[in-house]
Amino acid sequence: MKRLFSTLFIVMFVVVCYSQTTPKSDEFLNYYDFLIDFYTDKNNESENPENFFTKRVERSKRTWAAKLYPDGDVNRMARAYFDYYEEFHKRTIVSSTVSWTCLGPTGMPAGSSSAKGNGRIHRLTFDPQYNGTTNKTIYATTSFGGLWKTIDDGANWLVLNTDTQLPSNAVSDVAIGHNNSNNIFISTGWADASLVTQVNPNRATVNPYYTHGIYRSIDGGQNWVPINNGFEQYFSTEAVTTRRIVVSPANDNIVLFATSEGLFRTNNALSTAPFWLRVNDDCDFRGVEFKPGNSNVVYASGTEIYRSTDAGSTWVPISSMYGLDYSALPESFTPTRINIAVTNHDPERLYAVMRF
């Protein structure tokens, strides 16, 4: 039988043994329960002040312990943040003429195994027309420094006004229109931080930046407007993170993005008032990719891998179709996170990296 599709799964088995039990993330919706668990679990090395994770917990405690009093409800912070988001967009934007000069440091520090870089970059996205000669445009997203752009292969960078036109300078991902590079879409928040606090398996603390939605620019990043109709209802009351956003190679109006509340899609992204429809709510989504050469086929991943053959309108799980039977694995090997990737050099192959 001719194989219509081949899938290569690169499976990363990450064994986390910090405690006898592995609590689920929703067990720590109460922040104070998390703190109690952390400081009473000796396997977390909480008594060692130099431990990396201990430092993260201490920072989050200074930020949230008092603010979440008395109930410790993480979602209460998310609701308060949404109120700030609404007030932010009622204000009048004042143009800034301040210019900045980089005083360093430049390059990567050397000589110490604990040395840090100049900042954390979460996503790099190439302009769809990038060719390395006449087009050298690359975008970088950061969870604390906004969206940046280079037109000379990274020699020089400029920030694209996300520091003045967004409620917070946290950009989780960026997608560029294939038909017009001036059409730019960004998702917001800290994508790679966990939704809520947990000790295992990801050893995360409270996410400092939940999403405040999706933003669009039609002038190359000079001006940004929120386009959250249909999605706003989810992050206005719950803590939500956005992880990945993609534009259809065939139509800049079709955009999909993956979130902790499911997979969302719009077919009128460039209209005055785009509307988002949640097309899959089956899991906590991490990745979404269009198949190279066929914009009707889309893949998505979270704790399962899905495929759509109608440009993202409907979805079916495909893991078991291609040899990955979760039920045949030991009970402890249940996927907690799946990211996916595709390549133009081999359109029939889908890559998946999994965390158990």
Phi, psi and omega in degrees: 000131179290131179277123180277341185204137176236141184232131176250116178261120171263110188257123177255111177270107180256110182267117182249120188233050182276344179206173181290331181240158178241093184291148176284157185297327184287353175288346184243033172297336174267117186295325181290328174298321178298313181300317178299316181295318183295313186281350176257352179263103185295337180293344179277359179057036184292343180275354179263105185294344181269354178297135184303312183291325177300320178297320179295318179297317180298320178295316180293327179295318178296328182279318193246340186303313180283324185289334180266004177293140008258352190263345179070018185283113180296324181294336178296323176296320180297320179293321178295323179294324178295321177300319177295319178303315180294317180293325181301318185277001173269348186278165175268125180285127178257125180293142181249135178251010181289134176249149184239147175238131180289124178257008179091182002284159176243153183077181181263138178292154182226163173098354180220134179291342181258010182295144180250160177278194184272358181163168183255120176254130185259328181219141169240127182231127179273143172304138181303336180264010181300132177224000178082356179236283180280339177230114180236037187270127178226145178244146177230134177249145178225149181276354179229351184234008175082202183256133181237156182221140171235144176244009181228042176062029173098001180292323179223145182230147172227147179276141187261055170063014177284346179282341182246339188249001177243151179301326173219156186272048183242112180241121185270328180197163180220144177226136184249138179298137179282332181269337180208112184291350175284345177274108183236135179237135178231144169258155189240166181102183178261103189292320191268000171274149181293158181295311180232175185281139176204157177270314179230155002271349187260357177053046184266161173248190180297131178293120183287339183224097169284172184289148164241029168104196183250139180235152182229142170234136177247010179232037174073019177101006178287322181225142183235139175230142176287138178231080190241014180297120183098338178254332185304325183297337182278314184271358178283339182235344183236156173284118184230139172243145176249136190245324189208137177225136182221150177250140178298133177297339183265340188203115181294348178281341182262114182228140176234149173214147184261135182220173175288350179253012179121190182253131184242152182215144170229146176246013177221049187297336182261004179284174179297321181226081179300150178237132179261135176243131176283112186261349178202119181242022189285337183202177178278102191276143180242321187228153172207132185215138170279143177289129178302129178087353180212095186285355174280340182260127180227144177244148177217154183213151174205270167251006177212162176249131183238158175225141174240141177246011179232042176064026173099008180283318180229156188222149173225144176288142185234358185304310183292338180294334187239032167097002179254094182260103182298327183293339180275349180276159175303151185303327182289344181262070174254124184301132174252344180200131176229127171246151184230161178209152176231167179218141177295337183283344180208076187299338183275003184244134176243130180256139179224133174245131188238147174240132183247000000 
